[in-house]
Amino acid sequence: MGSQLEKSPLAPPDFPCIPPVGGVRFSVASAGIKYVGRTDVMLAELSPGTTVAGVFTKSVTRAAPVLDCQEKIGLKITQGAAIIVNSGNANAFTGKQGDLSVKSITSAVSTHLLIPENRVFSSSTGVIGEPLPHTKITDCIHGLKVNLDASGIAEAAQAIMTTDTYAKGTYLSIQTEYGPITLAGIAKGSGMIAPDMATMLVYLFTDAKVEQTTLQSLLSEVNESTFNAITVDSDTSTSDTVLLAATGASKIQVNAESNEFRQGLHKVMLDLAHQVVRDGEGAGKFIEISVQGAIDDTDAKTHAMAIANSPLVKTAIAGSDPNWGRVVMAIGKSGAAADRDRLKIWFGDTLVATEGWVAPSYREEDGAEYMKKSEIKIMVDLGIGPSKSTVWTCDFTHQYITINADYRS
């Protein structure tokens, strides 16, 4: 279905030219799991010595591949590793059959790549509640092995798409005193996107040498202000996974105090997070919501997400309606602390409301003109504390309903 949708108007012009990351090779296959005439399986082979970190959905109905990955993260094993991903079927809410499918796939990859099975990380994305035809995947694994290529990341990004309208990727070269480190990543995600991850799969690769507990700590930290700060429709998926693999091929050691690496990781993850929002199902506008003046960070994010997830706010923006009353409504319902008479609201640089009332300088035509833009910024000052939070979302259009009304067809 993803390949049939018109490309999002918010999409970047092209997939970036990502250089190879030492210690990583990719391949793809067309298994015919759901889609006809397109790739739907991706394999990434990771060299011996690779450390792997991960963050996952907090859904209580987590898919079988997620539960399997969670058990394997952090194991002290130095052999090679692999990531195998299929689109078209989420292998979620599939009972014992789902566990069997994961076992069959990871075992087959283990056999073909000569690595321990507990170093094979699998992901599935697509329809929930339908058994995964895993033999279609295992039948492809020999061919996947034969076709592994260090330059195959763009094809890998294509293979993991579902309702995505474009493949998502990014990279960064970090200059250190010991030489350059490469960071690259791919992602899929379009709908069922909300904090605590989403129906989103993200795979990050670096040639830096990073101890596993350090890698996990960095990923978990940066995740909070990137992938856990986006929302499309407030729905948290059963399948969301972010894996970060550090191959060590550059032989450049990174530790917990490495601000260059931390900042680079944040830049790569935020770029991919924004790309997911820009491909929100039916999205026409990219929206940044900043809340400051909150009592604490939790309240700031609660308010920001209440605004970002409000269907009334999102549909108003889709219609270019500067209805600031809907922002007030979202703040009031969030459950976090606020004082009506201290609120200030801006649309872009325009002060819309202040001290519990419309700003004397505000003109409705200015707000309406601003709302015609494809990128919208809403800023709120609660005026009751020192904390702030920024989140990103998109608008709701008729196309969101069109996509999801026949998702399984």
VOVEXTI-38751 format. One record per residue (C-alpha): x, y, z. Coordinates in steps of 0.02 Angstrom, whole numbers. Example, Ala and Ser with C-alpha at 12.3 -4.5 7.8 and 13.67 -1.06 7.14 Angstrom:
// residues 2
dolum xx->615, yy->-225, zz->390
dolum xx->684, yy->-53, zz->357
END
This chain:
// residues 409
dolum xx->0, yy->0, zz->0
dolum xx->142, yy->120, zz->45
dolum xx->209, yy->123, zz->-133
dolum xx->37, yy->175, zz->-200
dolum xx->21, yy->333, zz->-97
dolum xx->67, yy->503, zz->-162
dolum xx->230, yy->567, zz->-88
dolum xx->205, yy->681, zz->62
dolum xx->218, yy->867, zz->18
dolum xx->330, yy->883, zz->171
dolum xx->455, yy->753, zz->111
dolum xx->637, yy->795, zz->77
dolum xx->676, yy->801, zz->-109
dolum xx->781, yy->643, zz->-115
dolum xx->850, yy->502, zz->-10
dolum xx->1023, yy->557, zz->49
dolum xx->1183, yy->480, zz->-23
dolum xx->1237, yy->386, zz->134
dolum xx->1416, yy->322, zz->135
dolum xx->1451, yy->144, zz->195
dolum xx->1471, yy->118, zz->382
dolum xx->1617, yy->4, zz->421
dolum xx->1561, yy->-164, zz->485
dolum xx->1384, yy->-159, zz->411
dolum xx->1315, yy->-240, zz->253
dolum xx->1135, yy->-241, zz->189
dolum xx->1025, yy->-340, zz->72
dolum xx->840, yy->-345, zz->28
dolum xx->716, yy->-469, zz->-45
dolum xx->539, yy->-477, zz->-112
dolum xx->454, yy->-612, zz->-8
dolum xx->274, yy->-567, zz->-56
dolum xx->215, yy->-557, zz->125
dolum xx->81, yy->-430, zz->80
dolum xx->143, yy->-318, zz->-58
dolum xx->165, yy->-371, zz->-239
dolum xx->309, yy->-307, zz->-342
dolum xx->410, yy->-227, zz->-204
dolum xx->543, yy->-274, zz->-78
dolum xx->479, yy->-318, zz->96
dolum xx->625, yy->-399, zz->189
dolum xx->787, yy->-316, zz->244
dolum xx->942, yy->-398, zz->318
dolum xx->1085, yy->-304, zz->400
dolum xx->1242, yy->-402, zz->443
dolum xx->1350, yy->-332, zz->584
dolum xx->1533, yy->-375, zz->607
dolum xx->1607, yy->-467, zz->757
dolum xx->1628, yy->-355, zz->909
dolum xx->1472, yy->-252, zz->872
dolum xx->1376, yy->-191, zz->1024
dolum xx->1188, yy->-167, zz->1010
dolum xx->1070, yy->-56, zz->1110
dolum xx->882, yy->-40, zz->1094
dolum xx->727, yy->50, zz->1153
dolum xx->554, yy->-19, zz->1127
dolum xx->368, yy->12, zz->1141
dolum xx->292, yy->10, zz->1314
dolum xx->131, yy->-63, zz->1246
dolum xx->63, yy->-208, zz->1349
dolum xx->20, yy->-294, zz->1185
dolum xx->199, yy->-294, zz->1120
dolum xx->231, yy->-399, zz->966
dolum xx->331, yy->-561, zz->973
dolum xx->486, yy->-486, zz->887
dolum xx->491, yy->-344, zz->1014
dolum xx->487, yy->-463, zz->1162
dolum xx->625, yy->-567, zz->1081
dolum xx->735, yy->-415, zz->1051
dolum xx->711, yy->-355, zz->1229
dolum xx->776, yy->-521, zz->1295
dolum xx->932, yy->-512, zz->1187
dolum xx->985, yy->-331, zz->1213
dolum xx->1134, yy->-316, zz->1329
dolum xx->1199, yy->-494, zz->1315
dolum xx->1389, yy->-495, zz->1329
dolum xx->1429, yy->-583, zz->1165
dolum xx->1568, yy->-530, zz->1046
dolum xx->1521, yy->-628, zz->889
dolum xx->1439, yy->-547, zz->739
dolum xx->1256, yy->-497, zz->739
dolum xx->1113, yy->-467, zz->619
dolum xx->951, yy->-372, zz->603
dolum xx->811, yy->-441, zz->496
dolum xx->652, yy->-343, zz->462
dolum xx->493, yy->-378, zz->365
dolum xx->353, yy->-261, zz->314
dolum xx->173, yy->-306, zz->276
dolum xx->137, yy->-403, zz->435
dolum xx->171, yy->-350, zz->615
dolum xx->174, yy->-526, zz->691
dolum xx->79, yy->-448, zz->836
dolum xx->-65, yy->-525, zz->933
dolum xx->-24, yy->-691, zz->851
dolum xx->-3, yy->-797, zz->1009
dolum xx->118, yy->-944, zz->1012
dolum xx->121, yy->-942, zz->822
dolum xx->205, yy->-772, zz->832
dolum xx->343, yy->-840, zz->944
dolum xx->368, yy->-986, zz->824
dolum xx->385, yy->-867, zz->678
dolum xx->519, yy->-765, zz->768
dolum xx->612, yy->-924, zz->816
dolum xx->606, yy->-990, zz->638
dolum xx->670, yy->-828, zz->563
dolum xx->809, yy->-795, zz->688
dolum xx->865, yy->-977, zz->683
dolum xx->877, yy->-973, zz->493
dolum xx->979, yy->-812, zz->495
dolum xx->1091, yy->-886, zz->630
dolum xx->1124, yy->-1041, zz->523
dolum xx->1161, yy->-947, zz->363
dolum xx->1270, yy->-810, zz->439
dolum xx->1357, yy->-926, zz->565
dolum xx->1315, yy->-816, zz->715
dolum xx->1227, yy->-858, zz->880
dolum xx->1038, yy->-851, zz->872
dolum xx->1035, yy->-731, zz->1020
dolum xx->1130, yy->-608, zz->910
dolum xx->992, yy->-602, zz->780
dolum xx->868, yy->-460, zz->808
dolum xx->705, yy->-465, zz->711
dolum xx->567, yy->-338, zz->680
dolum xx->400, yy->-346, zz->592
dolum xx->283, yy->-207, zz->540
dolum xx->113, yy->-203, zz->458
dolum xx->-57, yy->-277, zz->496
dolum xx->-91, yy->-337, zz->675
dolum xx->-175, yy->-503, zz->713
dolum xx->-131, yy->-601, zz->558
dolum xx->-7, yy->-747, zz->567
dolum xx->160, yy->-706, zz->487
dolum xx->196, yy->-820, zz->338
dolum xx->374, yy->-840, zz->400
dolum xx->424, yy->-973, zz->275
dolum xx->416, yy->-838, zz->141
dolum xx->553, yy->-749, zz->239
dolum xx->660, yy->-901, zz->281
dolum xx->656, yy->-952, zz->97
dolum xx->740, yy->-786, zz->56
dolum xx->883, yy->-792, zz->180
dolum xx->1010, yy->-881, zz->70
dolum xx->983, yy->-750, zz->-64
dolum xx->994, yy->-612, zz->65
dolum xx->1162, yy->-678, zz->122
dolum xx->1230, yy->-690, zz->-54
dolum xx->1179, yy->-512, zz->-96
dolum xx->1247, yy->-424, zz->59
dolum xx->1321, yy->-256, zz->10
dolum xx->1399, yy->-117, zz->114
dolum xx->1314, yy->11, zz->0
dolum xx->1138, yy->-59, zz->16
dolum xx->1063, yy->54, zz->149
dolum xx->947, yy->149, zz->30
dolum xx->868, yy->-14, zz->-29
dolum xx->852, yy->-69, zz->153
dolum xx->755, yy->90, zz->193
dolum xx->635, yy->53, zz->51
dolum xx->604, yy->-126, zz->106
dolum xx->540, yy->-82, zz->281
dolum xx->404, yy->40, zz->223
dolum xx->217, yy->10, zz->248
dolum xx->106, yy->164, zz->225
dolum xx->262, yy->273, zz->214
dolum xx->264, yy->381, zz->58
dolum xx->453, yy->394, zz->53
dolum xx->605, yy->304, zz->121
dolum xx->688, yy->389, zz->269
dolum xx->874, yy->399, zz->299
dolum xx->1010, yy->514, zz->361
dolum xx->1194, yy->513, zz->409
dolum xx->1327, yy->618, zz->492
dolum xx->1517, yy->618, zz->497
dolum xx->1585, yy->667, zz->667
dolum xx->1762, yy->734, zz->670
dolum xx->1858, yy->683, zz->825
dolum xx->2040, yy->708, zz->875
dolum xx->2070, yy->526, zz->827
dolum xx->1983, yy->534, zz->659
dolum xx->1805, yy->532, zz->587
dolum xx->1660, yy->429, zz->654
dolum xx->1512, yy->390, zz->542
dolum xx->1332, yy->384, zz->604
dolum xx->1192, yy->329, zz->488
dolum xx->1012, yy->279, zz->510
dolum xx->852, yy->227, zz->423
dolum xx->673, yy->232, zz->486
dolum xx->495, yy->186, zz->441
dolum xx->341, yy->265, zz->514
dolum xx->189, yy->359, zz->455
dolum xx->37, yy->320, zz->563
dolum xx->6, yy->248, zz->736
dolum xx->143, yy->366, zz->797
dolum xx->149, yy->423, zz->978
dolum xx->273, yy->436, zz->1122
dolum xx->335, yy->277, zz->1206
dolum xx->387, yy->246, zz->1027
dolum xx->262, yy->207, zz->891
dolum xx->227, yy->99, zz->739
dolum xx->401, yy->150, zz->698
dolum xx->557, yy->51, zz->661
dolum xx->726, yy->137, zz->668
dolum xx->898, yy->64, zz->638
dolum xx->1053, yy->164, zz->679
dolum xx->1231, yy->115, zz->637
dolum xx->1401, yy->185, zz->686
dolum xx->1580, yy->129, zz->661
dolum xx->1626, yy->197, zz->833
dolum xx->1682, yy->77, zz->969
dolum xx->1560, yy->93, zz->1114
dolum xx->1538, yy->-19, zz->1265
dolum xx->1361, yy->-90, zz->1271
dolum xx->1302, yy->-10, zz->1433
dolum xx->1366, yy->159, zz->1373
dolum xx->1280, yy->136, zz->1206
dolum xx->1117, yy->91, zz->1293
dolum xx->1128, yy->241, zz->1409
dolum xx->1159, yy->361, zz->1264
dolum xx->1018, yy->290, zz->1159
dolum xx->892, yy->295, zz->1302
dolum xx->940, yy->474, zz->1346
dolum xx->932, yy->544, zz->1169
dolum xx->773, yy->449, zz->1130
dolum xx->673, yy->554, zz->1255
dolum xx->699, yy->716, zz->1159
dolum xx->684, yy->640, zz->985
dolum xx->575, yy->488, zz->949
dolum xx->482, yy->507, zz->1114
dolum xx->444, yy->688, zz->1071
dolum xx->344, yy->657, zz->913
dolum xx->163, yy->610, zz->881
dolum xx->53, yy->590, zz->728
dolum xx->-108, yy->520, zz->798
dolum xx->-78, yy->479, zz->982
dolum xx->-85, yy->291, zz->950
dolum xx->59, yy->189, zz->1022
dolum xx->100, yy->35, zz->920
dolum xx->135, yy->-145, zz->968
dolum xx->294, yy->-151, zz->866
dolum xx->401, yy->4, zz->884
dolum xx->586, yy->-28, zz->898
dolum xx->745, yy->75, zz->889
dolum xx->909, yy->-20, zz->876
dolum xx->1081, yy->61, zz->880
dolum xx->1231, yy->-44, zz->826
dolum xx->1411, yy->9, zz->855
dolum xx->1530, yy->-98, zz->753
dolum xx->1695, yy->-25, zz->814
dolum xx->1765, yy->-33, zz->637
dolum xx->1842, yy->141, zz->653
dolum xx->1932, yy->85, zz->813
dolum xx->1886, yy->255, zz->888
dolum xx->1825, yy->232, zz->1067
dolum xx->1674, yy->330, zz->1127
dolum xx->1633, yy->344, zz->1312
dolum xx->1490, yy->417, zz->1412
dolum xx->1576, yy->587, zz->1420
dolum xx->1591, yy->603, zz->1230
dolum xx->1483, yy->756, zz->1196
dolum xx->1529, yy->755, zz->1011
dolum xx->1454, yy->582, zz->990
dolum xx->1303, yy->621, zz->1098
dolum xx->1265, yy->779, zz->999
dolum xx->1290, yy->687, zz->835
dolum xx->1174, yy->547, zz->889
dolum xx->1043, yy->676, zz->939
dolum xx->1056, yy->760, zz->769
dolum xx->1035, yy->597, zz->674
dolum xx->891, yy->536, zz->782
dolum xx->800, yy->704, zz->776
dolum xx->818, yy->710, zz->587
dolum xx->738, yy->539, zz->571
dolum xx->603, yy->582, zz->699
dolum xx->557, yy->738, zz->600
dolum xx->553, yy->636, zz->439
dolum xx->427, yy->518, zz->520
dolum xx->315, yy->665, zz->565
dolum xx->334, yy->741, zz->392
dolum xx->268, yy->577, zz->324
dolum xx->122, yy->571, zz->445
dolum xx->-25, yy->490, zz->358
dolum xx->-111, yy->625, zz->257
dolum xx->1, yy->761, zz->330
dolum xx->2, yy->931, zz->247
dolum xx->87, yy->1033, zz->383
dolum xx->234, yy->1005, zz->501
dolum xx->201, yy->1076, zz->674
dolum xx->322, yy->1119, zz->815
dolum xx->246, yy->1148, zz->986
dolum xx->351, yy->1225, zz->1125
dolum xx->292, yy->1245, zz->1303
dolum xx->392, yy->1345, zz->1429
dolum xx->360, yy->1413, zz->1603
dolum xx->301, yy->1244, zz->1671
dolum xx->327, yy->1185, zz->1850
dolum xx->434, yy->1038, zz->1793
dolum xx->488, yy->945, zz->1635
dolum xx->349, yy->817, zz->1651
dolum xx->213, yy->950, zz->1655
dolum xx->293, yy->1042, zz->1509
dolum xx->290, yy->885, zz->1401
dolum xx->114, yy->839, zz->1459
dolum xx->48, yy->1007, zz->1401
dolum xx->145, yy->1001, zz->1237
dolum xx->79, yy->827, zz->1197
dolum xx->-100, yy->876, zz->1244
dolum xx->-91, yy->1012, zz->1112
dolum xx->-2, yy->902, zz->984
dolum xx->-126, yy->759, zz->1004
dolum xx->-285, yy->862, zz->1002
dolum xx->-388, yy->819, zz->847
dolum xx->-469, yy->990, zz->861
dolum xx->-302, yy->1080, zz->858
dolum xx->-238, yy->971, zz->715
dolum xx->-393, yy->991, zz->607
dolum xx->-397, yy->1179, zz->636
dolum xx->-218, yy->1190, zz->573
dolum xx->-262, yy->1081, zz->424
dolum xx->-397, yy->1208, zz->381
dolum xx->-281, yy->1357, zz->413
dolum xx->-396, yy->1414, zz->554
dolum xx->-301, yy->1513, zz->689
dolum xx->-416, yy->1447, zz->825
dolum xx->-310, yy->1482, zz->978
dolum xx->-456, yy->1433, zz->1089
dolum xx->-419, yy->1252, zz->1045
dolum xx->-243, yy->1272, zz->1114
dolum xx->-318, yy->1341, zz->1275
dolum xx->-435, yy->1192, zz->1280
dolum xx->-292, yy->1068, zz->1261
dolum xx->-194, yy->1149, zz->1402
dolum xx->-345, yy->1145, zz->1514
dolum xx->-380, yy->960, zz->1486
dolum xx->-201, yy->898, zz->1503
dolum xx->-207, yy->874, zz->1691
dolum xx->-41, yy->964, zz->1717
dolum xx->-27, yy->1125, zz->1817
dolum xx->-74, yy->1289, zz->1731
dolum xx->-145, yy->1459, zz->1775
dolum xx->-272, yy->1527, zz->1652
dolum xx->-228, yy->1708, zz->1688
dolum xx->-41, yy->1685, zz->1660
dolum xx->-52, yy->1597, zz->1491
dolum xx->31, yy->1671, zz->1338
dolum xx->12, yy->1594, zz->1165
dolum xx->107, yy->1633, zz->1004
dolum xx->78, yy->1576, zz->825
dolum xx->252, yy->1599, zz->754
dolum xx->309, yy->1771, zz->809
dolum xx->132, yy->1835, zz->833
dolum xx->70, yy->1851, zz->1012
dolum xx->-107, yy->1784, zz->1007
dolum xx->-163, yy->1777, zz->1188
dolum xx->-98, yy->1844, zz->1353
dolum xx->-159, yy->1861, zz->1533
dolum xx->-312, yy->1753, zz->1504
dolum xx->-375, yy->1851, zz->1353
dolum xx->-340, yy->1886, zz->1170
dolum xx->-186, yy->1997, zz->1151
dolum xx->-234, yy->2180, zz->1114
dolum xx->-112, yy->2182, zz->967
dolum xx->-179, yy->2023, zz->887
dolum xx->-271, yy->2030, zz->721
dolum xx->-365, yy->1877, zz->659
dolum xx->-306, yy->1905, zz->481
dolum xx->-124, yy->1892, zz->539
dolum xx->-159, yy->1726, zz->622
dolum xx->-251, yy->1661, zz->469
dolum xx->-109, yy->1711, zz->354
dolum xx->19, yy->1624, zz->464
dolum xx->-83, yy->1464, zz->469
dolum xx->-69, yy->1448, zz->279
dolum xx->115, yy->1402, zz->299
dolum xx->172, yy->1221, zz->280
dolum xx->276, yy->1234, zz->439
dolum xx->190, yy->1298, zz->595
dolum xx->261, yy->1345, zz->765
dolum xx->151, yy->1361, zz->919
dolum xx->230, yy->1424, zz->1079
dolum xx->150, yy->1430, zz->1251
dolum xx->217, yy->1512, zz->1407
dolum xx->130, yy->1448, zz->1564
dolum xx->216, yy->1577, zz->1673
dolum xx->223, yy->1468, zz->1829
dolum xx->393, yy->1384, zz->1826
dolum xx->566, yy->1357, zz->1745
dolum xx->538, yy->1204, zz->1636
dolum xx->507, yy->1181, zz->1450
dolum xx->477, yy->1049, zz->1318
dolum xx->467, yy->1042, zz->1128
dolum xx->372, yy->912, zz->1028
dolum xx->329, yy->889, zz->845
dolum xx->172, yy->833, zz->755
dolum xx->73, yy->857, zz->595
dolum xx->-103, yy->907, zz->550
dolum xx->-254, yy->794, zz->521
dolum xx->-326, yy->794, zz->345
dolum xx->-459, yy->691, zz->255
dolum xx->-318, yy->584, zz->185
dolum xx->-281, yy->512, zz->358
dolum xx->-456, yy->438, zz->361
dolum xx->-440, yy->375, zz->183
dolum xx->-279, yy->283, zz->221
dolum xx->-337, yy->203, zz->382
dolum xx->-515, yy->162, zz->329
dolum xx->-450, yy->25, zz->214
dolum xx->-278, yy->-13, zz->287
dolum xx->-304, yy->-201, zz->283
dolum xx->-365, yy->-208, zz->104
END
